[in-house]
């Protein structure tokens, strides 16, 4: 019940808050939104957290810090770079390499990652195959 009250308060206050936001604040919020949604799903499944990262954005501090927290607490996770169809001319690869370079500063071994697009289905097969492999592993335990 308290969660419902908080969600309703945020919903009704959004009209007041939104005009006060900057584009940078909105990008930070979008980056955080995927984290919160997946963290909630992880609480239910307790298997692997799929961290959604907007591939159009440069590495976000909140994402890097959250990945560090996941590693410190032994939470298995994978990175899903979204909106892979939105960038042209090598920019997609550049942004992903920036994220991986930033992660290599803290990690010896990088988590699995996938580049996806909901519009052209890029990465769908690879991601589904990975989920299937996790399910098979869980079923053998």
C-alpha positions as CSV (number, residue, x, y, z in Angstrom):
1,X,0.0,0.0,0.0
2,X,2.7,2.6,0.8
3,X,4.3,1.9,-2.6
4,X,1.0,2.7,-4.3
5,X,0.8,6.0,-2.4
6,X,4.3,7.0,-3.5
7,X,3.6,6.1,-7.1
8,X,0.3,8.1,-7.1
9,X,2.0,11.1,-5.5
10,X,4.8,11.0,-8.2
11,X,2.2,10.6,-10.9
12,X,0.1,13.6,-9.8
13,X,3.2,15.7,-9.1
14,X,4.7,15.1,-12.5
15,X,2.8,18.0,-14.1
16,X,4.4,20.3,-11.6
17,X,7.9,18.8,-11.8
18,X,8.3,18.3,-15.5
19,X,8.5,22.0,-16.6
20,X,11.4,22.4,-14.1
21,X,13.6,19.7,-15.7
22,X,16.4,20.1,-18.1
23,X,17.3,17.8,-21.0
24,X,20.3,16.4,-19.0
25,X,18.0,15.7,-16.0
26,X,15.6,13.8,-18.3
27,X,18.4,11.7,-19.8
28,X,19.6,10.8,-16.3
29,X,16.1,9.8,-15.3
30,X,15.7,7.7,-18.5
31,X,19.0,5.9,-17.7
32,X,17.8,5.3,-14.1
33,X,14.4,4.1,-15.2
34,X,15.7,0.9,-16.7
35,X,17.7,0.2,-13.6
36,X,14.7,0.5,-11.3
37,X,12.5,-1.6,-13.4
38,X,15.1,-4.4,-13.7
39,X,16.0,-4.3,-10.1
40,X,12.4,-4.9,-9.2
41,X,12.3,-7.8,-11.6
42,X,15.5,-9.2,-10.1
43,X,14.0,-9.2,-6.7
44,X,11.3,-11.6,-8.0
45,X,13.5,-13.8,-10.2
46,X,16.9,-13.8,-8.3
47,X,18.7,-15.1,-11.3
48,X,20.2,-12.5,-13.6
49,X,19.6,-8.8,-13.8
50,X,19.4,-7.3,-17.3
51,X,20.6,-3.7,-17.1
52,X,19.1,-1.6,-19.9
53,X,21.5,1.1,-21.2
54,X,20.4,3.7,-23.8
55,X,23.1,3.3,-26.4
56,X,22.7,6.9,-27.6
57,X,24.1,8.2,-24.3
58,X,27.6,8.5,-23.2
59,X,28.5,6.4,-20.1
60,X,26.3,7.7,-17.2
61,X,27.8,7.9,-13.7
62,X,24.7,6.4,-12.2
63,X,25.0,3.3,-14.5
64,X,28.7,2.8,-13.8
65,X,28.1,3.2,-10.0
66,X,25.2,0.8,-10.1
67,X,27.2,-1.8,-12.0
68,X,29.9,-1.5,-9.4
69,X,27.4,-2.0,-6.6
70,X,26.1,-5.1,-8.4
71,X,29.6,-6.5,-8.6
72,X,30.4,-5.7,-5.0
73,X,27.2,-7.6,-3.9
74,X,27.7,-10.5,-6.2
75,X,24.6,-9.9,-8.3
76,X,24.9,-11.5,-11.7
77,X,24.0,-9.1,-14.5
78,X,24.1,-8.5,-18.2
79,X,24.1,-5.2,-20.1
80,X,21.4,-4.7,-22.8
81,X,22.3,-1.7,-24.9
82,X,18.9,-0.4,-26.3
83,X,18.0,1.8,-29.3
84,X,20.9,0.3,-31.4
85,X,19.1,1.4,-34.6
86,X,19.1,5.1,-33.6
87,X,22.8,5.9,-34.2
88,X,24.6,6.1,-37.6
89,X,28.1,6.2,-38.9
90,X,29.9,4.2,-36.2
91,X,28.5,6.2,-33.4
92,X,26.8,3.1,-31.9
93,X,30.1,1.2,-31.7
94,X,31.9,4.3,-30.3
95,X,29.4,4.7,-27.5
96,X,29.5,1.0,-26.6
97,X,33.3,1.0,-26.6
98,X,33.2,4.0,-24.3
99,X,31.1,2.1,-21.8
100,X,33.3,-1.0,-22.0
101,X,36.4,1.1,-21.6
102,X,34.9,2.7,-18.5
103,X,34.0,-0.7,-17.1
104,X,37.5,-2.1,-17.7
105,X,38.8,0.5,-15.3
106,X,37.0,-1.4,-12.5
107,X,36.5,-4.9,-13.8
108,X,38.9,-7.7,-14.8
109,X,36.1,-9.5,-16.7
110,X,33.3,-7.7,-18.4
111,X,29.7,-8.8,-17.9
112,X,27.9,-10.2,-21.0
113,X,26.4,-7.4,-23.2
114,X,24.0,-7.2,-26.0
115,X,23.1,-4.5,-28.5
116,X,19.4,-4.4,-29.3
117,X,16.7,-2.5,-31.1
118,X,13.0,-3.0,-30.6
119,X,12.2,-1.5,-34.1
120,X,14.4,-3.7,-36.3
121,X,14.8,-6.6,-33.8
122,X,18.6,-6.3,-33.7
123,X,20.1,-8.5,-31.0
124,X,16.8,-10.3,-30.3
125,X,18.0,-13.8,-31.2
126,X,21.3,-13.4,-29.2
127,X,19.5,-12.1,-26.2
128,X,16.8,-14.8,-26.3
129,X,19.5,-17.5,-26.7
130,X,21.3,-16.2,-23.7
131,X,18.1,-16.2,-21.6
132,X,17.4,-19.7,-22.7
133,X,20.9,-20.8,-21.6
134,X,20.3,-19.2,-18.2
135,X,17.0,-21.1,-17.9
136,X,18.6,-24.4,-18.9
137,X,21.3,-23.8,-16.3
138,X,18.7,-23.2,-13.6
139,X,16.8,-26.3,-14.6
140,X,19.8,-28.5,-14.2
141,X,20.4,-27.3,-10.6
